[in-house]
Amino acid sequence: MRRQPAPLRLTRRGRVVVLTFFILLASLASAVLWTTASRADDPPAGPAPTVVVQPHDTLWSIASRADSGRSPREVVAEIRKLNGLDTYYIHAGDTLVLPRNH
């Protein structure tokens, strides 16, 4: 007759050790994920791009040159927001902050 092995039983100290191990493992995993996610949200390094308005420039023409991958309408709205412009009027010699290309 074959004897069955006794079921695994953890002492109180063993349960504390196992629980502590899993808490440390979860903490490490969340720290790694949080660090990776926060780096992805960081803005690109360096100063924001700017442009000096030339005679006959419009917000539309500047937006078209600044980001050809997006609609000029979206880029104009972003330029106005970045520069605190209440109107669509700009003047030669003005320096405008441009949005970063996405």
N, C-alpha and C positions, 0 to 999 in steps of 0.2 A: 504494500500500500504506500502510495506516494503522499508525502506531506505537502500541503499547500503553503506557500510562503506567507508570512504574516503581512497584513496590509500596512502600507506606509503610513506612519503616524509622525507628525511633527510635534516637537515639544513647543512650549511657549516661546522659548528663545529662537527656535528654528522658524516659527511663523513670523516673528519680528524681523529676522534677518531677510527672509524672502520678501516680506512687504517693503522693507527698506530698499532692497535691491530694485524692485519694480518702480518705486517712487523715484529713485535716482535715475533710472533708465528713462522714465517718462519726462523728468525734468531736463535731462540732457537732450532728448529728442525735441522738446518744445523750444529749448534755447537755440538749437541749430536751425530749426524752421523759422523762428522769429527773426534771427539774425539775417538769414537768407532773404526773407520777405522784406525786411526793412531796407536792405541794400538795393533791392529792385525798385523801391519807391523813391530813392534819393534822386534829386535832380542832377543832371550832368554837371561836372565840375567846370569851372571857368565862368567868365562874365557872360551876361546875356548878350546876344548879337544886337547890334544897333545899325541904323542907317541914317545918313544925313539927307534930308529931303532936297532934291534938285528942282530947278525950275521945271514946271509942267508935270511934276510927279503928282499922282493921286494916291489915296489909300489903296485903291483897287490895283493900280500898277505896281505899287510896292508889295502888296500882298501876293500878287501873281509871281513876282520875282522871288519873294522870300520862301514860299513853300508851294512848289508846283504840284505836290501830291494831294493837296486838299483844295476844297472849294475856296476861291478868293473871298467869298462872302463870310465864311467861317474865320478866315485869317484876318480880315478887316475887323471883325468883331473882337477878336483876341488882341489885335494891335490897339484898338480903342480902349479896351479894358486895361491893358498893361500900361498905357500912357495916360490914363485918366482923361481921355478926350470925350467931351460932351457932344461934339459936332463931328462932321466929316471933313472939315476944313483943316488943311495943313499949309504951312508956308515954307518956301525955300529957305534952307538954313536950319530948320528944326531938326533935332536929333530924336529919332524914335527908337524905342526898344522893340525888338521883334520877338515873336514867339520862337521857341526852339522847335526844330523839325521833329516830327514824331516818327 
